[in-house]
């Protein structure tokens, strides 16, 4: 008795379309603020309004038009589950 060969689903390869959500990397208010920090390497700056904690992690991991390791970021407790965001540009990452 031969076992039937299971049918393998067809694989379709296709690049996803461009997202129509949000802004291009680096063009949000926070992305523009980070870009401005490049003119002041090594200096800590405070973002002008409290934010959620997720931007702190995103900046460390290369979000908002940055590259992982170019910036240091930290948050300090503010109000309503928000933090005061501090960041500094530490320079380009070695390849």
SVG drawing of the C-alpha trace seen along z (x, -y; Angstrom):
<svg xmlns="http://www.w3.org/2000/svg" viewBox="-3 -71 37 73">
<polyline fill="none" stroke="black" stroke-width="0.4" points="0.0,0.0 1.5,-3.3 0.9,-6.4 -0.6,-9.3 1.8,-12.2 0.5,-15.2 -0.1,-18.2 2.3,-21.0 0.9,-24.5 2.1,-26.7 4.7,-29.3 4.1,-32.7 6.9,-35.2 6.1,-38.9 7.5,-42.0 4.9,-43.8 3.6,-47.1 4.7,-50.4 3.0,-51.2 0.4,-53.9 0.6,-54.4 2.8,-56.8 5.6,-58.9 8.8,-57.9 11.7,-57.1 13.2,-60.2 10.4,-62.6 8.3,-62.5 8.8,-65.2 10.9,-62.9 12.9,-61.8 13.6,-65.4 14.6,-66.1 17.1,-63.2 18.5,-64.4 19.1,-67.8 21.1,-66.1 23.7,-65.1 25.0,-68.7 25.8,-68.2 27.5,-64.8 27.9,-63.6 25.5,-66.1 22.3,-64.9 19.1,-66.6 15.6,-66.4 12.6,-65.9 10.2,-68.8 7.1,-66.6 6.6,-63.4 6.2,-60.3 5.6,-56.6 8.5,-54.3 8.5,-52.7 10.5,-55.5 13.4,-54.9 13.7,-51.3 13.1,-52.2 15.9,-54.8 18.3,-52.3 17.3,-49.7 17.6,-52.0 14.0,-53.4 13.0,-56.9 15.5,-56.9 18.5,-56.1 20.9,-53.2 21.3,-50.9 24.1,-52.2 24.2,-55.8 22.2,-57.2 21.9,-56.6 18.4,-57.1 16.8,-56.8 13.5,-57.8 12.7,-59.2 9.3,-58.9 6.9,-61.8 3.1,-61.5 0.3,-59.4 2.5,-56.4 4.8,-58.7 8.5,-59.4 10.7,-62.3 13.0,-61.3 16.7,-62.0 18.9,-61.2 22.3,-61.9 24.0,-61.2 27.2,-59.2 28.3,-59.0 28.2,-56.6 28.4,-52.9 31.4,-51.1 30.5,-48.7"/>
</svg>
